[in-house]
Amino acid sequence: MAMDLILWRHADARDARPDEADADRPLTSKGERQARRMAQWLNHHLPDTTRVLVSPTLRTRQTADALERKFKLVPGLAPDQTVDALLSAARWPDAREPVLVVGHQFTLGLTAAYLMAGATQPWVVRKGAIWWLRRRERESGDEVVLHTVLSADQA
């Protein structure tokens, strides 16, 4: 059985103001454009059965809103969470449907590194970009392949 896991880093957000929590930072106008472009590409390529999981921060919710699909807010995808929390929320590697996670740099980069290289390394996922990973079963064992990497500027 194959499983697709699509990691989407939130689009460009403004810096936090002195009286503002990090979780309340909104997208910039550039970020809104990035989210719309990537959402259009994703909606063209994602199956209708894709489960969409989103960090509870404002910037990730605004990024996911551009998809115009139902999504679930998952506290385990917040910026201070772990690779294990992300994989558990996505039901990796056993989910029957593709899973799109809208989240944050460092966890997304660490997750991609863990799945592709077997170690959590600080790989960078650019703002607004996606990394589409696919787990495949082979006679020699399961493998994870990089299906697509796309920046918001390329979408």
C-alpha positions as CSV (number, residue, x, y, z in Angstrom):
1,M,0.0,0.0,0.0
2,A,1.3,3.5,-0.9
3,M,0.8,6.6,1.2
4,D,1.2,10.2,0.1
5,L,2.2,12.8,2.7
6,I,2.3,16.4,1.4
7,L,4.1,18.9,3.7
8,W,3.1,22.5,3.0
9,R,4.9,25.2,4.9
10,H,2.7,28.3,5.6
11,A,3.1,31.2,3.3
12,D,5.0,34.4,4.1
13,A,3.8,35.9,7.4
14,R,4.7,39.2,9.0
15,D,6.9,39.5,12.0
16,A,5.2,39.5,15.4
17,R,4.5,42.8,17.0
18,P,5.7,43.4,20.5
19,D,2.2,42.9,22.0
20,E,1.3,39.9,19.7
21,A,1.7,36.2,20.2
22,D,3.7,34.3,17.5
23,A,0.6,32.2,16.9
24,D,-1.4,35.3,15.9
25,R,0.9,36.5,13.1
26,P,-1.1,36.9,9.8
27,L,0.0,36.3,6.3
28,T,1.5,39.3,4.4
29,S,0.0,40.3,1.0
30,K,2.9,38.3,-0.6
31,G,1.9,35.3,1.6
32,E,-1.7,35.6,0.5
33,R,-0.6,35.4,-3.1
34,Q,1.8,32.5,-2.4
35,A,-1.1,30.6,-0.7
36,R,-3.5,31.2,-3.6
37,R,-0.9,30.1,-6.2
38,M,0.0,26.9,-4.3
39,A,-3.6,26.1,-3.5
40,Q,-4.5,26.3,-7.1
41,W,-1.7,23.9,-8.0
42,L,-2.6,21.6,-5.2
43,N,-6.3,21.5,-6.0
44,H,-5.4,20.5,-9.5
45,H,-3.2,17.6,-8.3
46,L,-4.6,16.4,-5.0
47,P,-7.2,13.7,-4.9
48,D,-10.6,14.7,-3.5
49,T,-10.0,12.2,-0.7
50,T,-7.0,14.1,0.7
51,R,-7.2,14.7,4.4
52,V,-6.0,18.2,5.3
53,L,-4.4,18.8,8.7
54,V,-3.5,22.3,9.8
55,S,-1.5,23.8,12.7
56,P,-3.7,26.0,14.8
57,T,-1.7,29.2,14.1
58,L,-3.3,32.1,12.2
59,R,-0.8,31.9,9.4
60,T,-1.3,28.2,8.7
61,R,-5.1,28.6,8.9
62,Q,-4.9,31.4,6.4
63,T,-2.6,29.4,4.1
64,A,-5.1,26.4,4.3
65,D,-8.1,28.7,3.7
66,A,-6.8,29.3,0.2
67,L,-7.5,25.6,-0.7
68,E,-11.2,26.1,-0.1
69,R,-11.4,22.6,1.3
70,K,-12.4,21.2,4.7
71,F,-9.5,20.9,7.1
72,K,-8.9,19.9,10.7
73,L,-6.9,21.9,13.2
74,V,-4.4,19.7,15.0
75,P,-2.6,21.1,18.1
76,G,0.1,18.5,17.5
77,L,1.2,20.5,14.4
78,A,1.9,23.7,16.3
79,P,5.4,25.2,15.9
80,D,6.7,23.7,19.2
81,Q,5.7,20.1,18.3
82,T,7.7,17.1,17.2
83,V,8.2,14.9,14.1
84,D,6.5,12.1,16.1
85,A,3.4,14.3,16.7
86,L,3.2,15.2,13.0
87,L,3.5,11.5,11.9
88,S,1.0,10.4,14.4
89,A,-1.5,13.0,13.3
90,A,-1.0,12.0,9.7
91,R,-1.3,8.3,10.6
92,W,2.0,7.6,8.9
93,P,2.6,5.2,7.2
94,D,-0.8,3.6,7.4
95,A,-3.3,6.2,6.2
96,R,-5.3,5.0,3.3
97,E,-5.8,8.5,1.9
98,P,-3.3,11.2,1.0
99,V,-2.6,13.6,3.8
100,L,-1.7,17.3,3.4
101,V,-0.1,18.9,6.5
102,V,0.0,22.7,6.7
103,G,2.7,23.5,9.2
104,H,6.0,25.1,10.1
105,Q,9.7,25.1,9.5
106,F,11.6,23.2,11.5
107,T,9.1,20.4,12.1
108,L,8.4,20.0,8.3
109,G,12.1,20.0,7.4
110,L,12.9,17.5,10.2
111,T,10.1,15.3,9.1
112,A,11.2,15.3,5.4
113,A,14.8,14.5,6.5
114,Y,13.6,11.7,8.9
115,L,11.5,10.0,6.2
116,M,14.0,10.4,3.4
117,A,17.3,10.0,5.1
118,G,16.4,8.2,8.4
119,A,17.7,11.0,10.7
120,T,16.2,14.3,11.8
121,Q,18.3,16.9,10.1
122,P,17.5,20.6,9.8
123,W,16.3,20.6,6.2
124,V,14.7,23.8,5.0
125,V,11.2,23.9,3.5
126,R,10.7,27.4,2.0
127,K,7.8,29.6,2.9
128,G,4.7,28.5,0.9
129,A,6.5,25.5,-0.6
130,I,5.4,21.8,-0.6
131,W,7.3,18.6,-0.3
132,W,5.3,15.6,-1.6
133,L,6.5,12.3,-0.2
134,R,5.3,8.9,-1.2
135,R,5.8,5.7,0.7
136,R,5.9,2.6,-1.5
137,E,6.0,-1.1,-0.7
138,R,8.8,-3.0,-2.5
139,E,9.9,-6.6,-2.2
140,S,13.1,-5.4,-0.6
141,G,11.1,-3.3,1.9
142,D,9.3,0.0,2.1
143,E,10.8,3.1,0.6
144,V,10.0,6.8,0.7
145,V,10.4,8.7,-2.5
146,L,10.3,12.4,-3.2
147,H,7.4,12.9,-5.6
148,T,7.5,16.7,-5.9
149,V,9.1,19.7,-4.4
150,L,7.5,23.0,-5.5
151,S,8.0,26.5,-4.3
152,A,5.2,29.0,-4.2
153,D,6.9,30.9,-7.0
154,Q,6.9,27.8,-9.2
155,A,3.2,26.9,-8.7
